């Protein structure tokens, strides 16, 4: 991957600065969410394929949470014995989740930029007082990673400079991430959230979210004005990241609710340097 520097602001914003930008520069980022990695219904083959592609592209990886399904604990009403993988059928269930995940994700530890937290992980914190994301991040960092442990929501600031010795930076790509909230309407697919978020996130260039297991890209073009009184337009991109979990179409919660099939995969984000500024391009990884 391209050389970069990383620091965290006082309020937890991850600031990533790329060095030595020039014409033709690009940096790939794999944005994932809702892996539900330990579920028997999680498509691990697709995950592995995408992770191997990330390594081949020298890509960074951002995960927005619910990496763990973690619903098979002793007191979890959502649990089902048929959904437990053999390696997790132990008395120390949560320990087994972290240890097996750390082994599985170890080859990609150096590409992982951030691990976020989803509602499945926060539920485990509330009911079992253990933070699976924190323990996984610590284990992967011990295996050679340098992973930022994100929260349920937060900010990432991407910026660049043409020469490491210079202090002149490019434009910043302010990125707001949120694991997600609410449900996915059969009609709107959650797209209605874009206009709601746009009202209280005026500084965001990119808004990333997951949770609803849908994929869409919604650009919102805005008219702006600078300090000199000159107007210009820019685009705020809203990105919904799909899941790797394959719901049953014949039984289970999704079937009983009459839910439609949902897309699988992740999102490729290409940051590139053009006309002296950082720009973004998004495609569906499937």
C-alpha positions in Angstrom: 0.0 0.0 0.0 1.0 3.6 -0.4 3.1 5.2 2.4 0.9 7.0 4.9 0.9 8.4 8.4 -1.8 7.8 11.0 -2.8 9.6 14.1 -5.9 10.0 16.2 -7.3 13.3 17.4 -8.4 14.1 20.9 -12.0 13.2 20.1 -11.1 9.9 18.4 -11.1 11.0 14.7 -8.7 8.8 12.7 -6.5 11.0 10.5 -4.7 9.3 7.6 -2.1 11.2 5.6 -0.8 9.8 2.3 2.7 10.9 1.2 4.3 11.4 -2.1 1.1 11.9 -4.2 1.6 12.4 -8.0 -0.3 11.9 -11.2 -1.6 8.3 -11.4 -1.6 7.8 -7.6 -4.4 5.6 -6.2 -5.2 3.8 -3.0 -7.8 1.0 -2.9 -9.9 0.5 0.3 -12.2 -2.5 0.9 -15.2 -1.4 3.0 -17.0 -4.2 4.7 -19.8 -4.6 7.2 -22.0 -7.3 8.8 -19.6 -10.2 8.1 -21.3 -12.3 10.8 -18.2 -14.3 10.4 -18.9 -17.0 13.0 -22.4 -17.8 11.6 -22.8 -21.0 9.6 -24.7 -18.8 7.1 -21.8 -16.4 6.5 -20.2 -16.7 3.1 -16.6 -17.2 4.1 -15.5 -18.1 0.6 -16.5 -14.7 -0.7 -14.9 -13.0 2.3 -11.6 -14.8 1.7 -11.7 -13.9 -2.0 -12.2 -10.2 -1.3 -9.5 -10.2 1.4 -7.0 -11.9 -0.9 -7.9 -9.3 -3.6 -7.3 -6.6 -0.9 -3.8 -8.0 -0.3 -3.1 -8.2 -4.0 -4.2 -4.5 -4.5 -2.3 -3.4 -1.4 -5.6 -2.1 -0.2 -6.6 -0.9 3.2 -9.6 -2.5 4.9 -12.3 -0.7 6.9 -14.9 -2.8 8.8 -18.1 -1.2 10.1 -19.0 -3.8 12.7 -21.0 -7.0 13.2 -17.9 -8.9 12.2 -19.2 -11.3 14.8 -22.6 -12.9 14.8 -22.1 -14.0 18.4 -25.7 -15.1 19.0 -25.0 -18.5 20.4 -24.2 -17.7 24.0 -25.9 -19.5 26.8 -28.4 -16.8 27.6 -29.1 -15.5 24.1 -32.7 -16.0 23.1 -31.7 -15.6 19.5 -29.4 -18.6 19.7 -29.8 -21.9 17.8 -27.7 -25.0 18.2 -27.8 -25.6 14.5 -26.1 -22.3 13.9 -23.0 -23.0 16.0 -19.8 -24.0 14.1 -18.1 -27.1 15.6 -15.0 -25.1 16.7 -17.2 -22.8 18.8 -19.1 -25.5 20.6 -17.1 -25.0 23.8 -17.7 -23.9 27.3 -15.7 -20.7 26.7 -17.7 -19.7 23.6 -16.7 -16.0 23.5 -13.0 -16.8 23.9 -13.3 -19.3 21.1 -14.8 -16.7 18.8 -11.9 -14.3 19.4 -9.2 -16.8 19.1 -10.5 -18.5 15.9 -11.2 -15.1 14.3 -7.7 -13.9 15.1 -6.2 -16.9 13.4 -8.5 -16.5 10.4 -7.9 -12.8 9.9 -4.1 -12.9 10.7 -3.0 -12.9 7.0 -4.8 -9.6 6.5 -3.9 -7.9 9.8 -1.5 -5.5 8.1 -4.2 -4.3 5.6 -6.8 -3.7 8.3 -7.1 0.0 8.9 -10.1 0.0 11.3 -12.4 -2.3 13.1 -15.8 -0.7 13.9 -18.4 -2.0 16.3 -21.9 -3.2 15.4 -25.0 -3.9 17.3 -24.2 -7.6 17.7 -20.9 -6.7 19.5 -22.6 -3.9 21.6 -25.2 -6.4 22.7 -22.5 -8.7 24.0 -20.9 -5.9 26.0 -24.3 -5.1 27.6 -25.3 -8.6 28.5 -21.9 -10.4 28.9 -19.5 -7.5 29.7 -16.9 -8.5 27.1 -15.9 -6.4 24.1 -15.2 -8.9 21.2 -14.0 -6.1 18.8 -11.5 -4.8 21.3 -10.1 -8.3 22.0 -9.9 -9.2 18.3 -8.1 -5.9 17.5 -5.6 -6.5 20.3 -5.0 -10.0 19.2 -4.4 -9.0 15.5 -2.2 -6.1 16.5 -0.1 -8.6 18.4 0.2 -10.5 15.1 1.6 -7.5 13.2 -1.4 -5.3 12.7 -1.8 -1.6 13.5 -5.5 -1.5 13.6 -7.6 1.5 14.8 -10.4 0.4 17.0 -13.4 2.4 16.0 -16.7 2.9 17.7 -20.3 2.4 16.6 -19.9 5.7 14.7 -17.1 8.1 14.1 -14.9 10.0 11.6 -11.9 9.3 9.4 -10.1 12.1 7.7 -8.1 11.2 4.5 -5.6 13.7 3.2 -2.4 13.7 1.1 0.6 15.7 0.3 2.7 15.7 -2.9 6.0 15.5 -1.1 6.7 14.2 2.5 8.9 17.2 3.3 6.2 19.7 2.3 3.5 20.9 4.6 1.0 21.7 1.8 -1.9 19.2 2.0 -4.5 18.2 -0.6 -8.2 18.6 0.1 -9.5 16.4 2.9 -11.9 13.6 2.3 -14.0 13.8 5.5 -15.6 10.4 6.1 -18.4 9.7 8.6 -19.1 6.1 9.5 -22.0 4.6 11.4 -22.7 0.9 11.7 -26.4 1.7 11.0 -29.8 1.9 12.6 -33.4 1.0 12.0 -34.6 -1.4 9.4 -34.7 -1.8 5.6 -38.1 -0.9 4.2 -39.2 -3.2 1.4 -39.7 0.0 -0.8 -37.0 2.5 0.2 -34.3 -0.1 1.1 -33.2 2.4 3.8 -32.3 5.1 1.2 -34.5 7.6 3.0 -31.7 7.8 5.7 -29.5 9.7 3.2 -31.4 12.9 3.4 -31.8 12.7 7.1 -28.0 12.2 7.6 -27.2 14.9 5.1 -28.9 17.5 7.3 -26.7 16.9 10.3 -23.5 15.9 8.5 -22.7 19.0 6.5 -19.0 18.5 6.7 -18.9 14.9 5.4 -17.7 14.1 1.9 -18.5 10.4 2.3 -21.0 8.7 4.6 -20.5 5.0 5.2 -23.1 2.7 6.9 -24.1 -0.9 7.1 -26.5 -2.9 9.3 -29.5 -3.1 6.9 -27.8 -5.6 4.6 -28.4 -3.5 1.5 -26.1 -1.9 -1.0 -26.6 1.4 -2.7 -24.7 4.5 -3.6 -26.6 7.8 -3.4 -24.8 11.1 -4.4 -26.2 14.3 -3.0 -25.0 17.4 -4.8 -24.9 20.6 -2.8 -24.4 24.2 -3.5 -21.8 25.8 -1.3 -20.2 29.2 -0.8 -16.6 30.0 0.3 -15.3 32.8 2.4 -14.7 35.0 -0.7 -18.4 34.9 -1.6 -17.8 32.5 -4.5 -20.3 29.6 -5.0 -19.4 26.1 -6.0 -21.0 22.6 -6.0 -19.7 19.4 -4.4 -21.1 15.9 -3.9 -21.7 14.1 -0.6 -21.6 10.3 -1.3 -23.8 8.0 0.8 -22.7 4.4 0.7 -24.6 1.5 2.1 -22.4 -1.6 2.6 -24.0 -5.0 2.2 -23.5 -8.1 4.3 -21.8 -11.5 3.8 -24.6 -13.4 5.6 -26.8 -15.5 3.5 -30.3 -15.7 5.0 -32.4 -18.8 4.7 -35.2 -18.5 2.1 -37.3 -21.3 3.6 -37.3 -20.9 7.4 -36.0 -18.6 10.1 -36.6 -15.0 11.2 -36.2 -13.4 7.7 -38.6 -15.9 6.1 -41.2 -15.4 8.8 -41.1 -11.7 8.3 -41.5 -12.1 4.5 -38.2 -10.3 3.8 -36.8 -10.1 0.3 -33.3 -11.5 -0.6 -30.5 -9.1 0.2 -27.3 -8.4 -1.7 -24.0 -10.0 -0.6 -20.5 -8.5 -0.7 -18.7 -5.3 0.2 -17.6 -2.1 -1.4 -14.4 -1.1 -3.2 -13.4 2.5 -2.7 -10.7 3.9 -4.9 -9.1 7.1 -3.7 -7.1 8.7 -6.5 -5.2 11.9 -7.2 -6.4 14.0 -10.1 -6.1 17.7 -10.9 -4.3 18.3 -7.5 -7.0 16.8 -5.4 -8.1 13.5 -3.8 -11.2 12.0 -5.5 -13.3 8.9 -4.8 -14.8 6.2 -6.9 -17.0 3.3 -5.5 -17.9 -0.1 -6.9 -19.7 -3.2 -5.6 -17.4 -6.0 -4.5 -19.3 -9.3 -5.1 
